[in-house]
Structures are given as C-alpha cells and as structure tokens.
Amino acid sequence: MSQTAELLTKVPGYEYFRALPKTALLGLAATVLAAIFALLLWSRGPTYQVLFSNIDDRDGGAIVTALGQMNVPYQFGANGSSILVPQDRVHEARMSLAGQGLPRAGNAGFELLDQSRFGASQFTEQVTYQRALEGELANSIKAVHAVQEARVHLAVPRETLFVRDRQAPTASVVLTLFPGRTLAEGQVDAITWLISSSVPNLTADKVSVIDQQGRLLTAPLGEAGVDNQQRNFVNDIEHRSVQRILTLLNPLVGAGNVRAQVSAEVDFSRREQTSEVYKPNQLPGQAAIRSQQTSSSLQHNVQPAEGVPGALSNQPPAPATANIVNPPPPPNTVPVNNANPSTTPVTDPGLQALEEQSRLLQGSGNARNDNTVNYEVDRTISHVKGPAGELKRLAVAVVINYKEQETEPEALSTDELDNIRELVKQAVGFNVERGDTISVVNGIFNEQRERSLPFWKNPEYIELAMDIIKYLVFAFILFLAWRIMINPIIQGLIQAKAEADARQEAKNEIKERAQAEELKHQMISRYEDNLTTARGMADKDPRAVAMVLRSWINNKDEKNVNG
C-alpha cells in the first residue's frame, strides 16, 4: 500500500487533485468515464446510416445481394425493415442501386403481364390482370402527397348473359397516411372517382376507402351518410354567412370586436309536383279547329193529294208568308249547339246558300241545317321537382363590442347599429317572406372589462407577476446552487492550484539555491586548484612565472594610458 501511495505522489498534479472536493472528483470521474465510452464507440467502426427503410422482403433480398456484389458492408435496423450502410457510401450505394432498378417502386402493376406463362388458364389470366390493375391503381393513389402506402381490392363478378343475375363490381381501398397528415373530403372523392373511372361498370358509391386507423373516409350508404351530408351542407351555409358578416364588420369596428352566429333551417324533403292547366276559350278568329261536321236537309211543305182526282186536287201552293213571332237568324251565321260547349257561331260561306234556300222554302217546306265544330283546347302540363336542400329560415345574431376610449368604453349610437343591421341583412341575404330574423346587440366584452380593472386585479398582470416570481425563484435556486455547490468547488480548485504553484515555486527556489551553492563551491574548488597549479609552476619554473606577471603588468599600464 505504501508503494502505491509513493507511486501516486510521483504522478504530476497528484496534490492538485487531492485538494479537490469529493463532488468535483465524482463529476470529473463521470466525465472521464463518458469520454472513454465515447472513444470506445468511435473506435468500433464507421458510422452507419439508413440506406432504405420500410422495404418489403423481396426488395430487401435484392438490395442485400446487390450490396454484396458491390462489396459494401451493411447492417439491418432494429425492426428489420431498414438497411444501414457506412455513412460515406450512402449516396454511392443509392445511385448504384437506382441504376439496377432497386428498390422497385410501388406495387406490381401491368409488368405482371410480361411474365405470362404458356398454357395458363383463363382464370389465371383474369386473376393476373386483376392483380395488375390493383397494383396500378395503388401506385396512382400513392401519388397523393399525404398517402404513404395504398392497397386496392377489386371485387369484379363474372359476366353472365342473364340480366337479372348481373352484379355490379365493388372496390375497397386501404390507405396508410404519413404521420400527422389527413385527407380532405375532396381528396377522398377524387380517389373514389379515380377507382370508379378505371373499372368498367363500377360506380363511385360502390368504392369504400379506409385509413390505417380503420376509419371510414367515404360517406356511408343509407341514412347515416345522408345525415352527414345534410349536416355538412347546413354547416357550410352557416360558416359562409358568418364569414361574410365578419368580413364586412371587422374593418368598421376592429378585429376581435364583433361576434356573429348564424342558425340555418334547411328543408331536405324532396317534392315533386305535376300540374295540368286549361286556358279559357280563345276568340273565334284565333281558335284552331280540330274537326268540323256539317249536315243539311230540305223538305217541301206540300200537302198530299186528297179526294177525287181531278181539277180541284191539283191547285198551286199558297203564297209565302213571313214569320213575325220567331224571326230568322241573321245571315251568315250558324245556330249554336248548346250540347257542345266548344261549338261557337262562326261565319261560313258554304252555309249561306243553304240558309238562303231555307228562307225561300219556309213558306212551302222545312229546312234543317246542322254544323258541329270541335276546337283544340289549350293545356299546359308542368312537372316540378324541388331541390333536396331548401333554405326555409335564417336566424342571425351579432354582438358588437363597445368602442374603446381613453377613459371608459362607449356604446354605439342607434344610427350606427341600424347601419350595421342593414349591412348584415345584405351580407346574409335577408328575406322577410322567408321569416328570417336578425338581432344586433351592442355590449361590452369581458376582455375589455378585464382591461378596465386595476392592474393588481387584472388576471393578465397577475399571471405575468406569477411568471416573474417563478423565474425569480428559479434564479434564486440557481444562485444558491452557485454559492453552495459550484462556487466552493471553483474556489477549492483555484486555491488548490495556488497552493500547488506555491509549493512548486518553493521547490524551484530551493533547487536554485542548491545549484548556486554548488556553483560557488565549484568556483572555490577551481580557484584553489588554479592556485595550487600556479604554486607548482612557480616552484618548477620561477622565471616563466615572472615573465607572465611582467606581461600582465605591462598590459595593465597600457590600458591605463589609453584610458
């Protein structure tokens, strides 16, 4: 144990770390461990990135085979549906695989027909064609931005020669949408019309569309679907009416100072009415004759022969006399037949001769003239079919906020309210006969009341104060953490560093002193050695020493003279 302690004391900075607090040492140890772990992960190998995700098994096998031929290392994702390759080779691998047609985009379409086998039955060919059509439709549906995957199922019954046994085809579509995406009602209708237009004898109401959550996106058949459409129709009327009101009033009273609600009463009952109208008879000259029948007969008023034949029985007829009691009808007219209301007196040149003969023969015989004329009767037949949704009544409620003033809010005048009421009537298409009602009320909003309160009672200021207090408490906690934990650690580190520097300076100073003493000792030792050597040389050769001294003295004198 003592040897280990001695070894630790020889480690540079041991005393510096020994002076640190335990919390600092624990944090430093955790940091070192995290760095070592990160270095181990970094040294394991290259970083892998996703090459393709959400691929089926067939495309995955083809991609793995191609990567093996390209000598590109790969890994599989956690769920097995993604393939990872080194990050620096992702783009290269994608371009190479795209040149090979991998991955195969979408479902199998009409390329299935390219793999037709010899001797395949008619049923196999029909199933292959249906699979190809389903794949093509699925690929077309995936062109919609919100659709990630699509599957189409077609139920096409076999054709039959009997009309009563024929069945209409149906289709079902399962959509997988991207996260956070939805389909609008118009997009769902477009998908249904796409499917119905691609399959013979398939109507749009026979197509069902659901999403990955199992929600039915198409309108259901029956009363539920009709109720949904009616509700959407009423909501659309109310929403558009509210938008018209806000568009007109926001510039006048300011945004947020008007609230509007519209209630629409719509009659969705279907009415069919058929009426047949007969017009009165036209004028005689404007009537169209359907048929005409004329008959006339003349009979002379001659008494048969009576008595004994002879001169007396052959007398001439009596002279003609006028009928004063019942005068004849005016000329160029035909008697009216009351039995037929459609027969009226008309002028007929063909009958004038018969009437003339009848007048001439009234005294001597009987004349009978019948004329029956049938005219076309005007008739109008109308078939009226009422709309499915007829607006019966509209109720509009509008609330206008008080005008904001510096002192206190001010109510709108009567003229201003009347003008607003007229604008609202014009915006929603007000109809008195329909029974529409409009109510425009001027009142102060709660938001404005809150703004008029003192600031210490205003909820907004109270909430702001609470937020400020919260931040101050958080800052105070941070300050305490700084003073109690962080600052002592930093001060301890600074103090330890200062102590370590002081000890190092003391050591350096001691070392320098030792070096100076050693240098002084060396210099003294060298002087003594030189002195001993000079004494030895003087003993051995005094003359040479004298000459050296004389040269030193001469050099010194020259320096003094020059100086």
ZAMARGU-4260 file (C-alpha; in steps of 0.2 Angstrom, whole numbers, plus 5000, padded with zeros to 4 digits):
<rodrens>
0) 5000/5000/5000 | 5014/5012/5004 | 5022/5008/4987 | 5006/5013/4978 | 5005/5029/4988
5) 5023/5033/4984 | 5019/5030/4965 | 5003/5041/4966 | 5013/5055/4974 | 5025/5055/4959
10) 5011/5057/4947 | 5011/5075/4941 | 4996/5085/4948 | 4993/5072/4962 | 4992/5085/4975
15) 4981/5097/4965 | 4968/5083/4963 | 4970/5078/4981 | 4965/5096/4986 | 4948/5095/4976
20) 4931/5091/4985 | 4923/5074/4983 | 4909/5081/4972 | 4921/5088/4960 | 4931/5072/4960
25) 4915/5062/4957 | 4910/5074/4942 | 4927/5073/4935 | 4927/5054/4936 | 4910/5053/4927
30) 4916/5064/4914 | 4931/5053/4911 | 4921/5038/4910 | 4909/5046/4897 | 4924/5051/4887
35) 4931/5034/4887 | 4914/5026/4882 | 4913/5038/4868 | 4930/5034/4862 | 4926/5016/4863
40) 4910/5018/4852 | 4920/5029/4840 | 4934/5016/4839 | 4922/5002/4835 | 4920/5006/4817
45) 4912/5018/4804 | 4896/5026/4807 | 4881/5018/4798 | 4866/5027/4791 | 4850/5022/4784
50) 4850/5017/4766 | 4832/5012/4763 | 4818/5010/4776 | 4801/5002/4775 | 4805/4989/4762
55) 4797/4973/4759 | 4806/4956/4759 | 4808/4954/4740 | 4816/4971/4738 | 4827/4968/4754
60) 4834/4952/4747 | 4838/4960/4730 | 4846/4975/4739 | 4857/4964/4750 | 4863/4954/4735
65) 4867/4969/4726 | 4877/4977/4741 | 4887/4960/4742 | 4892/4961/4724 | 4897/4980/4727
70) 4907/4975/4742 | 4898/4987/4753 | 4896/4982/4771 | 4878/4983/4778 | 4868/4981/4794
75) 4849/4979/4797 | 4839/4991/4808 | 4831/4987/4824 | 4814/4981/4817 | 4822/4973/4802
80) 4814/4984/4789 | 4828/4995/4786 | 4846/4993/4779 | 4861/5003/4785 | 4877/5006/4776
85) 4893/5016/4781 | 4889/5035/4780 | 4902/5039/4767 | 4895/5027/4755 | 4876/5030/4756
90) 4874/5041/4741 | 4886/5030/4731 | 4875/5014/4735 | 4859/5023/4732 | 4865/5029/4714
95) 4871/5011/4710 | 4855/5003/4716 | 4844/5015/4707 | 4854/5010/4691 | 4848/4992/4694
100) 4830/4997/4697 | 4831/4994/4716 | 4820/4996/4726 | 4806/4993/4715 | 4794/5007/4717
105) 4776/5003/4722 | 4766/4988/4719 | 4767/4976/4705 | 4757/4983/4690 | 4755/4978/4672
110) 4773/4971/4672 | 4765/4956/4679 | 4758/4953/4661 | 4775/4952/4654 | 4778/4936/4664
115) 4764/4927/4656 | 4766/4908/4655 | 4762/4897/4641 | 4746/4886/4644 | 4739/4897/4658
120) 4720/4895/4660 | 4708/4909/4658 | 4705/4910/4676 | 4724/4913/4679 | 4724/4926/4666
125) 4709/4935/4674 | 4717/4935/4691 | 4734/4941/4684 | 4725/4956/4675 | 4715/4960/4691
130) 4731/4960/4702 | 4740/4971/4689 | 4725/4983/4689 | 4725/4984/4708 | 4744/4987/4708
135) 4742/5001/4695 | 4728/5009/4705 | 4738/5008/4721 | 4753/5017/4713 | 4742/5030/4706
140) 4734/5033/4723 | 4751/5035/4731 | 4755/5050/4720 | 4744/5060/4733 | 4756/5068/4745
145) 4748/5063/4761 | 4747/5044/4756 | 4762/5034/4761 | 4755/5017/4756 | 4739/5011/4747
150) 4731/4994/4743 | 4716/4992/4732 | 4705/4977/4732 | 4693/4974/4717 | 4678/4963/4718
155) 4673/4960/4699 | 4660/4947/4697 | 4660/4936/4682 | 4650/4941/4667 | 4633/4932/4664
160) 4621/4933/4649 | 4606/4934/4661 | 4602/4952/4665 | 4594/4948/4681 | 4609/4939/4688
165) 4622/4953/4684 | 4630/4960/4699 | 4639/4977/4700 | 4658/4977/4704 | 4664/4984/4720
170) 4681/4991/4727 | 4689/4994/4743 | 4705/5005/4747 | 4716/5004/4762 | 4727/5020/4764
175) 4742/5022/4775 | 4745/5040/4778 | 4760/5049/4783 | 4761/5054/4802 | 4752/5070/4805
180) 4744/5070/4788 | 4725/5069/4784 | 4714/5068/4768 | 4701/5082/4764 | 4684/5077/4759
185) 4688/5082/4741 | 4704/5071/4740 | 4694/5056/4746 | 4681/5059/4732 | 4695/5061/4720
190) 4701/5044/4725 | 4684/5036/4723 | 4681/5043/4706 | 4698/5038/4701 | 4694/5020/4705
195) 4677/5020/4698 | 4683/5028/4682 | 4696/5014/4680 | 4685/4999/4682 | 4670/4996/4670
200) 4653/4997/4677 | 4659/5002/4694 | 4651/5017/4702 | 4658/5029/4714 | 4646/5024/4728
205) 4652/5006/4727 | 4670/5011/4732 | 4675/5011/4751 | 4690/5020/4757 | 4698/5017/4775
210) 4714/5023/4783 | 4727/5014/4794 | 4716/5018/4809 | 4701/5009/4802 | 4691/5025/4800
215) 4679/5025/4785 | 4684/5040/4775 | 4670/5039/4762 | 4652/5043/4766 | 4642/5028/4771
220) 4627/5022/4762 | 4610/5024/4770 | 4603/5037/4782 | 4619/5039/4791 | 4628/5046/4775
225) 4613/5057/4771 | 4613/5064/4788 | 4632/5068/4787 | 4630/5077/4770 | 4615/5087/4776
230) 4625/5092/4792 | 4639/5097/4781 | 4628/5107/4770 | 4620/5117/4785 | 4637/5120/4792
235) 4643/5127/4776 | 4629/5139/4775 | 4631/5145/4792 | 4650/5146/4791 | 4649/5156/4775
240) 4636/5168/4782 | 4647/5171/4797 | 4662/5174/4786 | 4653/5187/4776 | 4647/5196/4792
245) 4665/5197/4799 | 4672/5202/4783 | 4661/5217/4782 | 4661/5222/4801 | 4680/5219/4805
250) 4686/5235/4796 | 4672/5245/4804 | 4673/5240/4822 | 4690/5232/4823 | 4696/5214/4823
255) 4690/5205/4838 | 4676/5217/4842 | 4662/5208/4834 | 4655/5190/4837 | 4642/5183/4825
260) 4632/5167/4824 | 4620/5160/4811 | 4607/5147/4813 | 4601/5140/4796 | 4585/5130/4795
265) 4585/5119/4779 | 4571/5108/4772 | 4579/5092/4765 | 4562/5085/4759 | 4560/5081/4741
270) 4544/5087/4732 | 4538/5083/4715 | 4523/5092/4708 | 4513/5089/4692 | 4500/5102/4686
275) 4489/5102/4671 | 4481/5119/4667 | 4467/5123/4655 | 4466/5141/4647 | 4449/5149/4643
280) 4442/5148/4625 | 4450/5159/4613 | 4442/5172/4602 | 4433/5165/4586 | 4446/5171/4574
285) 4460/5163/4584 | 4454/5146/4588 | 4461/5131/4580 | 4448/5118/4573 | 4451/5100/4577
290) 4436/5093/4567 | 4420/5100/4558 | 4404/5091/4553 | 4390/5099/4543 | 4373/5092/4538
295) 4358/5099/4529 | 4341/5093/4523 | 4326/5101/4514 | 4308/5096/4514 | 4294/5105/4504
300) 4278/5109/4514 | 4267/5101/4500 | 4250/5093/4506 | 4247/5075/4498 | 4234/5073/4486
305) 4217/5071/4494 | 4199/5067/4487 | 4194/5063/4470 | 4207/5066/4457 | 4203/5080/4446
310) 4205/5098/4444 | 4202/5103/4462 | 4215/5092/4469 | 4229/5100/4458 | 4229/5118/4465
315) 4245/5128/4466 | 4253/5131/4483 | 4248/5146/4494 | 4259/5162/4493 | 4274/5163/4506
320) 4271/5172/4522 | 4284/5180/4534 | 4287/5173/4552 | 4285/5188/4563 | 4285/5179/4580
325) 4301/5170/4578 | 4312/5180/4565 | 4325/5170/4556 | 4343/5171/4562 | 4355/5184/4555
330) 4363/5180/4538 | 4380/5171/4538 | 4378/5163/4555 | 4376/5145/4561 | 4365/5141/4576
335) 4374/5137/4592 | 4373/5119/4598 | 4372/5121/4617 | 4375/5102/4619 | 4394/5105/4614
340) 4401/5120/4624 | 4416/5120/4612 | 4405/5124/4597 | 4403/5143/4594 | 4394/5153/4580
345) 4406/5156/4565 | 4404/5163/4548 | 4404/5150/4535 | 4401/5155/4516 | 4396/5137/4512
350) 4381/5138/4523 | 4375/5154/4517 | 4367/5146/4502 | 4358/5133/4512 | 4351/5147/4524
355) 4345/5157/4509 | 4336/5141/4502 | 4329/5138/4519 | 4322/5156/4520 | 4314/5154/4502
360) 4306/5137/4506 | 4300/5142/4524 | 4283/5145/4517 | 4282/5130/4506 | 4293/5117/4516
365) 4305/5113/4530 | 4324/5116/4530 | 4336/5108/4543 | 4355/5113/4544 | 4367/5106/4557
370) 4385/5111/4559 | 4396/5104/4573 | 4414/5111/4575 | 4426/5105/4588 | 4441/5116/4593
375) 4458/5112/4601 | 4458/5116/4620 | 4475/5124/4627 | 4483/5113/4640 | 4499/5115/4650
380) 4507/5101/4659 | 4521/5105/4671 | 4532/5093/4681 | 4542/5102/4695 | 4554/5093/4706
385) 4560/5103/4721 | 4578/5104/4727 | 4585/5092/4740 | 4590/5107/4752 | 4579/5122/4753
390) 4583/5136/4765 | 4567/5139/4775 | 4573/5151/4788 | 4589/5160/4793 | 4592/5167/4811
395) 4607/5179/4813 | 4614/5185/4830 | 4628/5198/4830 | 4636/5206/4846 | 4646/5222/4844
400) 4659/5227/4857 | 4659/5245/4864 | 4671/5257/4857 | 4687/5259/4866 | 4690/5276/4873
405) 4704/5283/4884 | 4693/5285/4900 | 4679/5271/4898 | 4671/5261/4884 | 4657/5270/4874
410) 4642/5262/4867 | 4637/5263/4848 | 4623/5275/4843 | 4607/5270/4836 | 4611/5275/4819
415) 4627/5265/4819 | 4618/5250/4825 | 4605/5252/4811 | 4618/5254/4798 | 4627/5238/4804
420) 4610/5229/4804 | 4607/5234/4786 | 4625/5228/4781 | 4621/5211/4790 | 4605/5209/4780
425) 4613/5212/4764 | 4628/5200/4768 | 4617/5185/4773 | 4603/5189/4760 | 4589/5193/4772
430) 4571/5188/4766 | 4556/5194/4776 | 4544/5182/4767 | 4555/5168/4772 | 4554/5173/4790
435) 4572/5177/4793 | 4577/5186/4809 | 4592/5197/4813 | 4597/5203/4830 | 4611/5216/4833
440) 4616/5219/4851 | 4629/5231/4857 | 4638/5226/4873 | 4655/5226/4882 | 4666/5211/4881
445) 4673/5203/4896 | 4691/5206/4889 | 4688/5224/4889 | 4681/5224/4907 | 4696/5215/4912
450) 4707/5228/4904 | 4697/5242/4914 | 4701/5234/4930 | 4716/5240/4941 | 4732/5231/4937
455) 4733/5222/4953 | 4716/5214/4950 | 4719/5211/4931 | 4721/5192/4928 | 4734/5196/4914
460) 4745/5206/4926 | 4743/5193/4940 | 4748/5179/4928 | 4763/5190/4922 | 4768/5193/4940
465) 4767/5174/4944 | 4778/5171/4929 | 4791/5184/4935 | 4790/5176/4953 | 4793/5159/4946
470) 4808/5165/4936 | 4815/5174/4951 | 4813/5158/4962 | 4822/5149/4949 | 4836/5162/4948
475) 4837/5161/4967 | 4839/5142/4967 | 4852/5144/4954 | 4861/5157/4964 | 4860/5146/4980
480) 4867/5131/4970 | 4881/5143/4964 | 4885/5149/4981 | 4884/5132/4990 | 4890/5119/4977
485) 4898/5127/4962 | 4907/5142/4969 | 4916/5131/4983 | 4921/5119/4970 | 4929/5133/4959
490) 4937/5141/4974 | 4944/5125/4980 | 4951/5122/4963 | 4958/5139/4962 | 4966/5138/4980
495) 4972/5120/4976 | 4981/5127/4961 | 4988/5142/4970 | 4995/5130/4984 | 5002/5119/4971
500) 5010/5133/4962 | 5017/5140/4979 | 5024/5123/4983 | 5032/5121/4965 | 5039/5139/4967
505) 5047/5134/4984 | 5054/5118/4977 | 5061/5128/4962 | 5069/5141/4974 | 5077/5128/4985
510) 5083/5119/4969 | 5090/5136/4963 | 5099/5139/4980 | 5106/5122/4979 | 5113/5125/4962
515) 5120/5142/4967 | 5129/5134/4982 | 5135/5120/4971 | 5142/5133/4958 | 5150/5143/4972
520) 5158/5128/4979 | 5164/5123/4961 | 5171/5140/4959 | 5181/5140/4975 | 5187/5122/4971
525) 5193/5129/4954 | 5202/5144/4962 | 5211/5133/4974 | 5215/5121/4960 | 5222/5135/4950
530) 5231/5142/4965 | 5239/5125/4968 | 5244/5124/4950 | 5252/5141/4950 | 5262/5137/4965
535) 5268/5121/4957 | 5273/5130/4941 | 5282/5144/4952 | 5292/5131/4961 | 5296/5122/4945
540) 5300/5137/4933 | 5300/5154/4943 | 5307/5163/4928 | 5292/5159/4917 | 5280/5165/4931
545) 5290/5181/4932 | 5288/5184/4914 | 5269/5181/4915 | 5267/5193/4929 | 5278/5206/4919
550) 5266/5204/4904 | 5251/5207/4915 | 5258/5222/4922 | 5263/5230/4905 | 5245/5226/4899
555) 5238/5235/4914 | 5249/5250/4911 | 5244/5252/4893 | 5225/5251/4897 | 5228/5265/4910
560) 5237/5276/4897 | 5224/5273/4884 | 5210/5276/4896
</rodrens>
